[in-house]
Amino acid sequence: MADTPSVAEVLEQAAELLSKPGAWTQGRLSGGLGADKCFCALGALIEVSPVGFSAAEYLEKMLPRVTATDAYRPLAKWNDTPGRTQEEVVAKLREAAALARAEQVA
């Protein structure tokens, strides 16, 4: 049985997945089929690992709250903010991965 990936590894894998042209989306977890499949930040974390929600919770601690009601899945709201770019999402995932690695988050 394979070891469970660390939060940093999951964040890095999601960043890699979303770094491909057309791999990122807004307004839904995922879409498309096969090679044309795309994901939001949360959808990418779930796609790469069964512990994706743990990685999402870690990343969400780094995100500003847009409104008082953002306590539930602020990552989805952050991802879907008008004007957000694929590059910003990938950069934030990589930033979170580096921090998780430095903090040795399991």
C-alpha positions in Angstrom: 0.0 0.0 0.0 1.4 3.4 -1.0 2.1 6.1 1.6 -0.3 8.9 1.9 1.1 12.0 0.2 1.9 15.0 2.3 -0.1 18.2 2.1 2.9 19.8 0.3 3.0 17.0 -2.3 -0.8 17.3 -2.9 -0.5 21.1 -3.4 2.4 20.6 -5.7 0.6 18.0 -7.8 -2.5 20.2 -8.1 -0.3 23.1 -9.2 1.3 20.9 -11.8 -2.1 19.8 -13.0 -3.4 23.3 -13.3 -0.3 24.7 -14.9 -1.2 23.2 -18.3 -3.0 25.5 -20.8 -6.7 25.2 -20.4 -6.6 23.0 -17.3 -8.1 25.6 -15.0 -11.8 26.6 -14.7 -14.0 28.8 -12.6 -17.6 28.2 -11.4 -17.4 24.4 -11.2 -15.1 21.7 -9.7 -14.3 20.2 -13.1 -15.4 20.0 -16.7 -14.5 18.6 -20.0 -13.4 15.1 -20.9 -10.1 13.2 -21.3 -7.2 15.5 -22.2 -9.5 18.5 -22.3 -10.6 18.1 -18.6 -10.2 21.2 -16.5 -10.5 21.9 -12.7 -10.9 24.7 -10.3 -8.3 24.8 -7.4 -10.4 22.7 -5.1 -11.3 20.3 -7.9 -7.6 19.8 -8.7 -6.8 19.1 -5.1 -9.5 16.4 -5.0 -8.5 15.0 -8.4 -4.8 14.4 -7.4 -5.4 12.9 -3.9 -8.0 11.5 -1.5 -6.4 13.8 1.1 -7.1 16.8 -1.2 -9.6 18.3 1.4 -6.8 18.4 4.0 -4.6 20.3 1.5 -7.5 22.6 0.7 -8.0 23.4 4.4 -4.3 24.2 4.7 -4.4 26.5 1.7 -7.6 28.2 2.8 -5.8 29.5 5.9 -3.7 31.6 3.6 -6.6 33.2 1.7 -8.3 36.4 2.6 -12.0 36.1 3.5 -14.1 38.0 1.0 -17.2 38.1 3.2 -18.2 36.9 6.6 -19.9 33.9 5.0 -16.7 32.5 3.5 -16.1 30.1 6.3 -17.3 27.3 4.1 -14.9 26.5 1.2 -13.3 30.0 0.8 -11.0 28.3 -1.8 -13.9 28.0 -4.2 -14.9 31.6 -3.7 -11.3 32.8 -4.1 -10.8 30.7 -7.3 -14.1 32.1 -8.7 -13.4 35.7 -8.0 -13.8 37.7 -11.2 -10.5 38.6 -12.7 -8.6 35.7 -11.0 -6.1 34.1 -13.4 -4.8 30.6 -13.9 -1.3 31.9 -13.1 -2.5 33.3 -9.8 -4.1 30.0 -8.8 -1.0 28.0 -9.7 1.3 30.5 -7.9 -0.8 30.3 -4.7 -0.8 26.5 -4.8 3.0 26.5 -5.1 3.3 29.1 -2.4 1.2 27.0 -0.1 3.2 23.8 -1.0 6.5 25.6 -0.1 5.1 26.8 3.2 3.6 23.3 4.1 7.0 21.7 3.3 8.8 24.3 5.5 6.3 23.7 8.3 6.6 19.9 7.7 2.8 19.5 7.5 1.9 15.9 7.2 
